[in-house]
Amino acid sequence: MCSSNANPPVHRYTWFKSSRAITSWRGSEQSYTIKDIKPSDSGEYYCEAVNGIGSGWSPHIPIKVQYPPKSTSVSVSPSGEIVEGGSVTLTCSGNANPPVQRYTWFKNSRAITSWRGSEQSYTIKDIKPSDSGEYY
């Protein structure tokens, strides 16, 4: 809610997110509600109150939307053919707030890293035919 001790009373409130107006000049309200919050709603919010004499600005309020990992993917390095005796590193990435705290790697539907020792990257050294499989 945007409020001001103005005389004459405020006749227009405008809400801003990261320096961009998010309410129209004609439909200004003292309160601004975000429904169905999404990660893109994160940012700094503030308002401007205007009366017949001038305007005043509120302090900036940071909003940080928390959400589980999204767009999780795995990259392989080096890419291309993987040969016996070589090594390969798999890296898991995903966008999350707060940041991901734990990764668990699977091979053919079985966990291959411990809960405590899980890392974002998993390296297979001295590759053998038995290392073939589906990793995620």
Phi and psi in radians as a Rosetta constraint file:
Dihedral C 1 N 2 CA 2 C 2 CIRCULARHARMONIC -1.739 0.35
Dihedral N 2 CA 2 C 2 N 3 CIRCULARHARMONIC 2.248 0.35
Dihedral C 2 N 3 CA 3 C 3 CIRCULARHARMONIC -2.419 0.35
Dihedral N 3 CA 3 C 3 N 4 CIRCULARHARMONIC 2.748 0.35
Dihedral C 3 N 4 CA 4 C 4 CIRCULARHARMONIC -2.696 0.35
Dihedral N 4 CA 4 C 4 N 5 CIRCULARHARMONIC 2.539 0.35
Dihedral C 4 N 5 CA 5 C 5 CIRCULARHARMONIC -1.654 0.35
Dihedral N 5 CA 5 C 5 N 6 CIRCULARHARMONIC 1.343 0.35
Dihedral C 5 N 6 CA 6 C 6 CIRCULARHARMONIC -1.873 0.35
Dihedral N 6 CA 6 C 6 N 7 CIRCULARHARMONIC 2.591 0.35
Dihedral C 6 N 7 CA 7 C 7 CIRCULARHARMONIC -2.454 0.35
Dihedral N 7 CA 7 C 7 N 8 CIRCULARHARMONIC 1.954 0.35
Dihedral C 7 N 8 CA 8 C 8 CIRCULARHARMONIC -1.186 0.35
Dihedral N 8 CA 8 C 8 N 9 CIRCULARHARMONIC 2.868 0.35
Dihedral C 8 N 9 CA 9 C 9 CIRCULARHARMONIC -1.032 0.35
Dihedral N 9 CA 9 C 9 N 10 CIRCULARHARMONIC 2.712 0.35
Dihedral C 9 N 10 CA 10 C 10 CIRCULARHARMONIC -1.112 0.35
Dihedral N 10 CA 10 C 10 N 11 CIRCULARHARMONIC 2.368 0.35
Dihedral C 10 N 11 CA 11 C 11 CIRCULARHARMONIC -1.990 0.35
Dihedral N 11 CA 11 C 11 N 12 CIRCULARHARMONIC -0.102 0.35
Dihedral C 11 N 12 CA 12 C 12 CIRCULARHARMONIC -2.662 0.35
Dihedral N 12 CA 12 C 12 N 13 CIRCULARHARMONIC 2.337 0.35
Dihedral C 12 N 13 CA 13 C 13 CIRCULARHARMONIC -2.049 0.35
Dihedral N 13 CA 13 C 13 N 14 CIRCULARHARMONIC 2.395 0.35
Dihedral C 13 N 14 CA 14 C 14 CIRCULARHARMONIC -2.230 0.35
Dihedral N 14 CA 14 C 14 N 15 CIRCULARHARMONIC 2.285 0.35
Dihedral C 14 N 15 CA 15 C 15 CIRCULARHARMONIC -1.747 0.35
Dihedral N 15 CA 15 C 15 N 16 CIRCULARHARMONIC 2.495 0.35
Dihedral C 15 N 16 CA 16 C 16 CIRCULARHARMONIC -2.238 0.35
Dihedral N 16 CA 16 C 16 N 17 CIRCULARHARMONIC 2.584 0.35
Dihedral C 16 N 17 CA 17 C 17 CIRCULARHARMONIC -2.259 0.35
Dihedral N 17 CA 17 C 17 N 18 CIRCULARHARMONIC 2.070 0.35
Dihedral C 17 N 18 CA 18 C 18 CIRCULARHARMONIC 0.866 0.35
Dihedral N 18 CA 18 C 18 N 19 CIRCULARHARMONIC 0.893 0.35
Dihedral C 18 N 19 CA 19 C 19 CIRCULARHARMONIC 1.269 0.35
Dihedral N 19 CA 19 C 19 N 20 CIRCULARHARMONIC 0.151 0.35
Dihedral C 19 N 20 CA 20 C 20 CIRCULARHARMONIC -2.060 0.35
Dihedral N 20 CA 20 C 20 N 21 CIRCULARHARMONIC 2.329 0.35
Dihedral C 20 N 21 CA 21 C 21 CIRCULARHARMONIC -1.125 0.35
Dihedral N 21 CA 21 C 21 N 22 CIRCULARHARMONIC 2.341 0.35
Dihedral C 21 N 22 CA 22 C 22 CIRCULARHARMONIC -2.042 0.35
Dihedral N 22 CA 22 C 22 N 23 CIRCULARHARMONIC 0.010 0.35
Dihedral C 22 N 23 CA 23 C 23 CIRCULARHARMONIC -2.195 0.35
Dihedral N 23 CA 23 C 23 N 24 CIRCULARHARMONIC 2.646 0.35
Dihedral C 23 N 24 CA 24 C 24 CIRCULARHARMONIC -1.396 0.35
Dihedral N 24 CA 24 C 24 N 25 CIRCULARHARMONIC 2.769 0.35
Dihedral C 24 N 25 CA 25 C 25 CIRCULARHARMONIC -1.150 0.35
Dihedral N 25 CA 25 C 25 N 26 CIRCULARHARMONIC -0.583 0.35
Dihedral C 25 N 26 CA 26 C 26 CIRCULARHARMONIC -1.433 0.35
Dihedral N 26 CA 26 C 26 N 27 CIRCULARHARMONIC -0.500 0.35
Dihedral C 26 N 27 CA 27 C 27 CIRCULARHARMONIC -1.903 0.35
Dihedral N 27 CA 27 C 27 N 28 CIRCULARHARMONIC 0.616 0.35
Dihedral C 27 N 28 CA 28 C 28 CIRCULARHARMONIC -1.248 0.35
Dihedral N 28 CA 28 C 28 N 29 CIRCULARHARMONIC 2.474 0.35
Dihedral C 28 N 29 CA 29 C 29 CIRCULARHARMONIC -2.282 0.35
Dihedral N 29 CA 29 C 29 N 30 CIRCULARHARMONIC 2.708 0.35
Dihedral C 29 N 30 CA 30 C 30 CIRCULARHARMONIC -1.240 0.35
Dihedral N 30 CA 30 C 30 N 31 CIRCULARHARMONIC -0.496 0.35
Dihedral C 30 N 31 CA 31 C 31 CIRCULARHARMONIC -1.951 0.35
Dihedral N 31 CA 31 C 31 N 32 CIRCULARHARMONIC 2.586 0.35
Dihedral C 31 N 32 CA 32 C 32 CIRCULARHARMONIC -2.245 0.35
Dihedral N 32 CA 32 C 32 N 33 CIRCULARHARMONIC 2.157 0.35
Dihedral C 32 N 33 CA 33 C 33 CIRCULARHARMONIC -1.983 0.35
Dihedral N 33 CA 33 C 33 N 34 CIRCULARHARMONIC 2.319 0.35
Dihedral C 33 N 34 CA 34 C 34 CIRCULARHARMONIC -1.802 0.35
Dihedral N 34 CA 34 C 34 N 35 CIRCULARHARMONIC 2.072 0.35
Dihedral C 34 N 35 CA 35 C 35 CIRCULARHARMONIC -1.793 0.35
Dihedral N 35 CA 35 C 35 N 36 CIRCULARHARMONIC 2.602 0.35
Dihedral C 35 N 36 CA 36 C 36 CIRCULARHARMONIC 0.910 0.35
Dihedral N 36 CA 36 C 36 N 37 CIRCULARHARMONIC 1.076 0.35
Dihedral C 36 N 37 CA 37 C 37 CIRCULARHARMONIC -1.019 0.35
Dihedral N 37 CA 37 C 37 N 38 CIRCULARHARMONIC 2.395 0.35
Dihedral C 37 N 38 CA 38 C 38 CIRCULARHARMONIC -2.191 0.35
Dihedral N 38 CA 38 C 38 N 39 CIRCULARHARMONIC 2.832 0.35
Dihedral C 38 N 39 CA 39 C 39 CIRCULARHARMONIC -0.953 0.35
Dihedral N 39 CA 39 C 39 N 40 CIRCULARHARMONIC -0.581 0.35
Dihedral C 39 N 40 CA 40 C 40 CIRCULARHARMONIC -1.188 0.35
Dihedral N 40 CA 40 C 40 N 41 CIRCULARHARMONIC -0.173 0.35
Dihedral C 40 N 41 CA 41 C 41 CIRCULARHARMONIC -1.399 0.35
Dihedral N 41 CA 41 C 41 N 42 CIRCULARHARMONIC -0.119 0.35
Dihedral C 41 N 42 CA 42 C 42 CIRCULARHARMONIC -1.094 0.35
Dihedral N 42 CA 42 C 42 N 43 CIRCULARHARMONIC 2.492 0.35
Dihedral C 42 N 43 CA 43 C 43 CIRCULARHARMONIC 2.753 0.35
Dihedral N 43 CA 43 C 43 N 44 CIRCULARHARMONIC -3.042 0.35
Dihedral C 43 N 44 CA 44 C 44 CIRCULARHARMONIC -1.770 0.35
Dihedral N 44 CA 44 C 44 N 45 CIRCULARHARMONIC 2.194 0.35
Dihedral C 44 N 45 CA 45 C 45 CIRCULARHARMONIC -1.943 0.35
Dihedral N 45 CA 45 C 45 N 46 CIRCULARHARMONIC 2.530 0.35
Dihedral C 45 N 46 CA 46 C 46 CIRCULARHARMONIC -2.804 0.35
Dihedral N 46 CA 46 C 46 N 47 CIRCULARHARMONIC 2.945 0.35
Dihedral C 46 N 47 CA 47 C 47 CIRCULARHARMONIC -2.305 0.35
Dihedral N 47 CA 47 C 47 N 48 CIRCULARHARMONIC 2.827 0.35
Dihedral C 47 N 48 CA 48 C 48 CIRCULARHARMONIC -2.106 0.35
Dihedral N 48 CA 48 C 48 N 49 CIRCULARHARMONIC 2.301 0.35
Dihedral C 48 N 49 CA 49 C 49 CIRCULARHARMONIC -1.921 0.35
Dihedral N 49 CA 49 C 49 N 50 CIRCULARHARMONIC 2.306 0.35
Dihedral C 49 N 50 CA 50 C 50 CIRCULARHARMONIC -2.220 0.35
Dihedral N 50 CA 50 C 50 N 51 CIRCULARHARMONIC 2.333 0.35
Dihedral C 50 N 51 CA 51 C 51 CIRCULARHARMONIC -2.190 0.35
Dihedral N 51 CA 51 C 51 N 52 CIRCULARHARMONIC -2.962 0.35
Dihedral C 51 N 52 CA 52 C 52 CIRCULARHARMONIC -1.190 0.35
Dihedral N 52 CA 52 C 52 N 53 CIRCULARHARMONIC -0.205 0.35
Dihedral C 52 N 53 CA 53 C 53 CIRCULARHARMONIC -1.789 0.35
Dihedral N 53 CA 53 C 53 N 54 CIRCULARHARMONIC -0.540 0.35
Dihedral C 53 N 54 CA 54 C 54 CIRCULARHARMONIC 3.069 0.35
Dihedral N 54 CA 54 C 54 N 55 CIRCULARHARMONIC -2.733 0.35
Dihedral C 54 N 55 CA 55 C 55 CIRCULARHARMONIC -2.428 0.35
Dihedral N 55 CA 55 C 55 N 56 CIRCULARHARMONIC 2.804 0.35
Dihedral C 55 N 56 CA 56 C 56 CIRCULARHARMONIC -2.453 0.35
Dihedral N 56 CA 56 C 56 N 57 CIRCULARHARMONIC 2.637 0.35
Dihedral C 56 N 57 CA 57 C 57 CIRCULARHARMONIC -2.005 0.35
Dihedral N 57 CA 57 C 57 N 58 CIRCULARHARMONIC 2.501 0.35
Dihedral C 57 N 58 CA 58 C 58 CIRCULARHARMONIC -1.440 0.35
Dihedral N 58 CA 58 C 58 N 59 CIRCULARHARMONIC 2.871 0.35
Dihedral C 58 N 59 CA 59 C 59 CIRCULARHARMONIC -1.135 0.35
Dihedral N 59 CA 59 C 59 N 60 CIRCULARHARMONIC 2.748 0.35
Dihedral C 59 N 60 CA 60 C 60 CIRCULARHARMONIC -1.409 0.35
Dihedral N 60 CA 60 C 60 N 61 CIRCULARHARMONIC 2.352 0.35
Dihedral C 60 N 61 CA 61 C 61 CIRCULARHARMONIC -2.017 0.35
Dihedral N 61 CA 61 C 61 N 62 CIRCULARHARMONIC 2.050 0.35
Dihedral C 61 N 62 CA 62 C 62 CIRCULARHARMONIC -1.372 0.35
Dihedral N 62 CA 62 C 62 N 63 CIRCULARHARMONIC 2.371 0.35
Dihedral C 62 N 63 CA 63 C 63 CIRCULARHARMONIC -2.066 0.35
Dihedral N 63 CA 63 C 63 N 64 CIRCULARHARMONIC 2.141 0.35
Dihedral C 63 N 64 CA 64 C 64 CIRCULARHARMONIC -2.097 0.35
Dihedral N 64 CA 64 C 64 N 65 CIRCULARHARMONIC 1.843 0.35
Dihedral C 64 N 65 CA 65 C 65 CIRCULARHARMONIC -1.362 0.35
Dihedral N 65 CA 65 C 65 N 66 CIRCULARHARMONIC 2.218 0.35
Dihedral C 65 N 66 CA 66 C 66 CIRCULARHARMONIC -1.622 0.35
Dihedral N 66 CA 66 C 66 N 67 CIRCULARHARMONIC 2.500 0.35
Dihedral C 66 N 67 CA 67 C 67 CIRCULARHARMONIC -2.736 0.35
Dihedral N 67 CA 67 C 67 N 68 CIRCULARHARMONIC 2.692 0.35
Dihedral C 67 N 68 CA 68 C 68 CIRCULARHARMONIC -1.284 0.35
Dihedral N 68 CA 68 C 68 N 69 CIRCULARHARMONIC 2.945 0.35
Dihedral C 68 N 69 CA 69 C 69 CIRCULARHARMONIC -0.947 0.35
Dihedral N 69 CA 69 C 69 N 70 CIRCULARHARMONIC 2.377 0.35
Dihedral C 69 N 70 CA 70 C 70 CIRCULARHARMONIC -2.254 0.35
Dihedral N 70 CA 70 C 70 N 71 CIRCULARHARMONIC 2.736 0.35
Dihedral C 70 N 71 CA 71 C 71 CIRCULARHARMONIC 0.911 0.35
Dihedral N 71 CA 71 C 71 N 72 CIRCULARHARMONIC 0.772 0.35
Dihedral C 71 N 72 CA 72 C 72 CIRCULARHARMONIC -1.225 0.35
Dihedral N 72 CA 72 C 72 N 73 CIRCULARHARMONIC 2.344 0.35
Dihedral C 72 N 73 CA 73 C 73 CIRCULARHARMONIC -2.550 0.35
Dihedral N 73 CA 73 C 73 N 74 CIRCULARHARMONIC 2.891 0.35
Dihedral C 73 N 74 CA 74 C 74 CIRCULARHARMONIC -2.157 0.35
Dihedral N 74 CA 74 C 74 N 75 CIRCULARHARMONIC 2.368 0.35
Dihedral C 74 N 75 CA 75 C 75 CIRCULARHARMONIC -2.018 0.35
Dihedral N 75 CA 75 C 75 N 76 CIRCULARHARMONIC 2.691 0.35
Dihedral C 75 N 76 CA 76 C 76 CIRCULARHARMONIC -2.104 0.35
Dihedral N 76 CA 76 C 76 N 77 CIRCULARHARMONIC 2.321 0.35
Dihedral C 76 N 77 CA 77 C 77 CIRCULARHARMONIC -2.406 0.35
Dihedral N 77 CA 77 C 77 N 78 CIRCULARHARMONIC 2.194 0.35
Dihedral C 77 N 78 CA 78 C 78 CIRCULARHARMONIC -1.330 0.35
Dihedral N 78 CA 78 C 78 N 79 CIRCULARHARMONIC 2.704 0.35
Dihedral C 78 N 79 CA 79 C 79 CIRCULARHARMONIC -1.455 0.35
Dihedral N 79 CA 79 C 79 N 80 CIRCULARHARMONIC 2.926 0.35
Dihedral C 79 N 80 CA 80 C 80 CIRCULARHARMONIC 1.716 0.35
Dihedral N 80 CA 80 C 80 N 81 CIRCULARHARMONIC -2.716 0.35
Dihedral C 80 N 81 CA 81 C 81 CIRCULARHARMONIC -1.241 0.35
Dihedral N 81 CA 81 C 81 N 82 CIRCULARHARMONIC 2.444 0.35
Dihedral C 81 N 82 CA 82 C 82 CIRCULARHARMONIC -1.884 0.35
Dihedral N 82 CA 82 C 82 N 83 CIRCULARHARMONIC 2.180 0.35
Dihedral C 82 N 83 CA 83 C 83 CIRCULARHARMONIC -1.961 0.35
Dihedral N 83 CA 83 C 83 N 84 CIRCULARHARMONIC 2.660 0.35
Dihedral C 83 N 84 CA 84 C 84 CIRCULARHARMONIC -0.981 0.35
Dihedral N 84 CA 84 C 84 N 85 CIRCULARHARMONIC 2.375 0.35
Dihedral C 84 N 85 CA 85 C 85 CIRCULARHARMONIC 1.577 0.35
Dihedral N 85 CA 85 C 85 N 86 CIRCULARHARMONIC -0.281 0.35
Dihedral C 85 N 86 CA 86 C 86 CIRCULARHARMONIC -1.468 0.35
Dihedral N 86 CA 86 C 86 N 87 CIRCULARHARMONIC -2.915 0.35
Dihedral C 86 N 87 CA 87 C 87 CIRCULARHARMONIC -2.411 0.35
Dihedral N 87 CA 87 C 87 N 88 CIRCULARHARMONIC 2.764 0.35
Dihedral C 87 N 88 CA 88 C 88 CIRCULARHARMONIC -2.547 0.35
Dihedral N 88 CA 88 C 88 N 89 CIRCULARHARMONIC 2.532 0.35
Dihedral C 88 N 89 CA 89 C 89 CIRCULARHARMONIC -2.084 0.35
Dihedral N 89 CA 89 C 89 N 90 CIRCULARHARMONIC 2.226 0.35
Dihedral C 89 N 90 CA 90 C 90 CIRCULARHARMONIC -1.774 0.35
Dihedral N 90 CA 90 C 90 N 91 CIRCULARHARMONIC 2.353 0.35
Dihedral C 90 N 91 CA 91 C 91 CIRCULARHARMONIC -2.202 0.35
Dihedral N 91 CA 91 C 91 N 92 CIRCULARHARMONIC 2.223 0.35
Dihedral C 91 N 92 CA 92 C 92 CIRCULARHARMONIC -1.695 0.35
Dihedral N 92 CA 92 C 92 N 93 CIRCULARHARMONIC 2.367 0.35
Dihedral C 92 N 93 CA 93 C 93 CIRCULARHARMONIC -2.430 0.35
Dihedral N 93 CA 93 C 93 N 94 CIRCULARHARMONIC 2.621 0.35
Dihedral C 93 N 94 CA 94 C 94 CIRCULARHARMONIC -2.889 0.35
Dihedral N 94 CA 94 C 94 N 95 CIRCULARHARMONIC 2.677 0.35
Dihedral C 94 N 95 CA 95 C 95 CIRCULARHARMONIC -1.667 0.35
Dihedral N 95 CA 95 C 95 N 96 CIRCULARHARMONIC 2.184 0.35
Dihedral C 95 N 96 CA 96 C 96 CIRCULARHARMONIC -2.667 0.35
Dihedral N 96 CA 96 C 96 N 97 CIRCULARHARMONIC 2.694 0.35
Dihedral C 96 N 97 CA 97 C 97 CIRCULARHARMONIC -2.448 0.35
Dihedral N 97 CA 97 C 97 N 98 CIRCULARHARMONIC 1.969 0.35
Dihedral C 97 N 98 CA 98 C 98 CIRCULARHARMONIC -1.245 0.35
Dihedral N 98 CA 98 C 98 N 99 CIRCULARHARMONIC 2.884 0.35
Dihedral C 98 N 99 CA 99 C 99 CIRCULARHARMONIC -0.995 0.35
Dihedral N 99 CA 99 C 99 N 100 CIRCULARHARMONIC 2.701 0.35
Dihedral C 99 N 100 CA 100 C 100 CIRCULARHARMONIC -1.005 0.35
Dihedral N 100 CA 100 C 100 N 101 CIRCULARHARMONIC 2.346 0.35
Dihedral C 100 N 101 CA 101 C 101 CIRCULARHARMONIC -1.812 0.35
Dihedral N 101 CA 101 C 101 N 102 CIRCULARHARMONIC -0.393 0.35
Dihedral C 101 N 102 CA 102 C 102 CIRCULARHARMONIC -2.577 0.35
Dihedral N 102 CA 102 C 102 N 103 CIRCULARHARMONIC 2.419 0.35
Dihedral C 102 N 103 CA 103 C 103 CIRCULARHARMONIC -2.104 0.35
Dihedral N 103 CA 103 C 103 N 104 CIRCULARHARMONIC 2.485 0.35
Dihedral C 103 N 104 CA 104 C 104 CIRCULARHARMONIC -2.212 0.35
Dihedral N 104 CA 104 C 104 N 105 CIRCULARHARMONIC 2.201 0.35
Dihedral C 104 N 105 CA 105 C 105 CIRCULARHARMONIC -1.690 0.35
Dihedral N 105 CA 105 C 105 N 106 CIRCULARHARMONIC 2.498 0.35
Dihedral C 105 N 106 CA 106 C 106 CIRCULARHARMONIC -2.195 0.35
Dihedral N 106 CA 106 C 106 N 107 CIRCULARHARMONIC 2.540 0.35
Dihedral C 106 N 107 CA 107 C 107 CIRCULARHARMONIC -2.240 0.35
Dihedral N 107 CA 107 C 107 N 108 CIRCULARHARMONIC 2.115 0.35
Dihedral C 107 N 108 CA 108 C 108 CIRCULARHARMONIC 0.870 0.35
Dihedral N 108 CA 108 C 108 N 109 CIRCULARHARMONIC 0.839 0.35
Dihedral C 108 N 109 CA 109 C 109 CIRCULARHARMONIC 1.261 0.35
Dihedral N 109 CA 109 C 109 N 110 CIRCULARHARMONIC 0.178 0.35
Dihedral C 109 N 110 CA 110 C 110 CIRCULARHARMONIC -2.070 0.35
Dihedral N 110 CA 110 C 110 N 111 CIRCULARHARMONIC 2.359 0.35
Dihedral C 110 N 111 CA 111 C 111 CIRCULARHARMONIC -1.099 0.35
Dihedral N 111 CA 111 C 111 N 112 CIRCULARHARMONIC 2.363 0.35
Dihedral C 111 N 112 CA 112 C 112 CIRCULARHARMONIC -2.058 0.35
Dihedral N 112 CA 112 C 112 N 113 CIRCULARHARMONIC -0.010 0.35
Dihedral C 112 N 113 CA 113 C 113 CIRCULARHARMONIC -2.204 0.35
Dihedral N 113 CA 113 C 113 N 114 CIRCULARHARMONIC 2.598 0.35
Dihedral C 113 N 114 CA 114 C 114 CIRCULARHARMONIC -1.305 0.35
Dihedral N 114 CA 114 C 114 N 115 CIRCULARHARMONIC 2.792 0.35
Dihedral C 114 N 115 CA 115 C 115 CIRCULARHARMONIC -1.050 0.35
Dihedral N 115 CA 115 C 115 N 116 CIRCULARHARMONIC -0.730 0.35
Dihedral C 115 N 116 CA 116 C 116 CIRCULARHARMONIC -1.387 0.35
Dihedral N 116 CA 116 C 116 N 117 CIRCULARHARMONIC -0.490 0.35
Dihedral C 116 N 117 CA 117 C 117 CIRCULARHARMONIC -1.737 0.35
Dihedral N 117 CA 117 C 117 N 118 CIRCULARHARMONIC 0.255 0.35
Dihedral C 117 N 118 CA 118 C 118 CIRCULARHARMONIC -1.331 0.35
Dihedral N 118 CA 118 C 118 N 119 CIRCULARHARMONIC 2.368 0.35
Dihedral C 118 N 119 CA 119 C 119 CIRCULARHARMONIC -2.244 0.35
Dihedral N 119 CA 119 C 119 N 120 CIRCULARHARMONIC 2.896 0.35
Dihedral C 119 N 120 CA 120 C 120 CIRCULARHARMONIC -1.153 0.35
Dihedral N 120 CA 120 C 120 N 121 CIRCULARHARMONIC -0.564 0.35
Dihedral C 120 N 121 CA 121 C 121 CIRCULARHARMONIC -1.968 0.35
Dihedral N 121 CA 121 C 121 N 122 CIRCULARHARMONIC 2.554 0.35
Dihedral C 121 N 122 CA 122 C 122 CIRCULARHARMONIC -2.261 0.35
Dihedral N 122 CA 122 C 122 N 123 CIRCULARHARMONIC 2.118 0.35
Dihedral C 122 N 123 CA 123 C 123 CIRCULARHARMONIC -1.925 0.35
Dihedral N 123 CA 123 C 123 N 124 CIRCULARHARMONIC 2.325 0.35
Dihedral C 123 N 124 CA 124 C 124 CIRCULARHARMONIC -1.893 0.35
Dihedral N 124 CA 124 C 124 N 125 CIRCULARHARMONIC 2.054 0.35
Dihedral C 124 N 125 CA 125 C 125 CIRCULARHARMONIC -1.830 0.35
Dihedral N 125 CA 125 C 125 N 126 CIRCULARHARMONIC 2.705 0.35
Dihedral C 125 N 126 CA 126 C 126 CIRCULARHARMONIC 0.842 0.35
Dihedral N 126 CA 126 C 126 N 127 CIRCULARHARMONIC 1.062 0.35
Dihedral C 126 N 127 CA 127 C 127 CIRCULARHARMONIC -1.025 0.35
Dihedral N 127 CA 127 C 127 N 128 CIRCULARHARMONIC 2.365 0.35
Dihedral C 127 N 128 CA 128 C 128 CIRCULARHARMONIC -2.091 0.35
Dihedral N 128 CA 128 C 128 N 129 CIRCULARHARMONIC 2.817 0.35
Dihedral C 128 N 129 CA 129 C 129 CIRCULARHARMONIC -0.964 0.35
Dihedral N 129 CA 129 C 129 N 130 CIRCULARHARMONIC -0.536 0.35
Dihedral C 129 N 130 CA 130 C 130 CIRCULARHARMONIC -1.210 0.35
Dihedral N 130 CA 130 C 130 N 131 CIRCULARHARMONIC -0.222 0.35
Dihedral C 130 N 131 CA 131 C 131 CIRCULARHARMONIC -1.395 0.35
Dihedral N 131 CA 131 C 131 N 132 CIRCULARHARMONIC -0.145 0.35
Dihedral C 131 N 132 CA 132 C 132 CIRCULARHARMONIC -1.088 0.35
Dihedral N 132 CA 132 C 132 N 133 CIRCULARHARMONIC 2.514 0.35
Dihedral C 132 N 133 CA 133 C 133 CIRCULARHARMONIC 2.782 0.35
Dihedral N 133 CA 133 C 133 N 134 CIRCULARHARMONIC -3.052 0.35
Dihedral C 133 N 134 CA 134 C 134 CIRCULARHARMONIC -1.769 0.35
Dihedral N 134 CA 134 C 134 N 135 CIRCULARHARMONIC 2.051 0.35
Dihedral C 134 N 135 CA 135 C 135 CIRCULARHARMONIC -1.873 0.35
Dihedral N 135 CA 135 C 135 N 136 CIRCULARHARMONIC 2.481 0.35
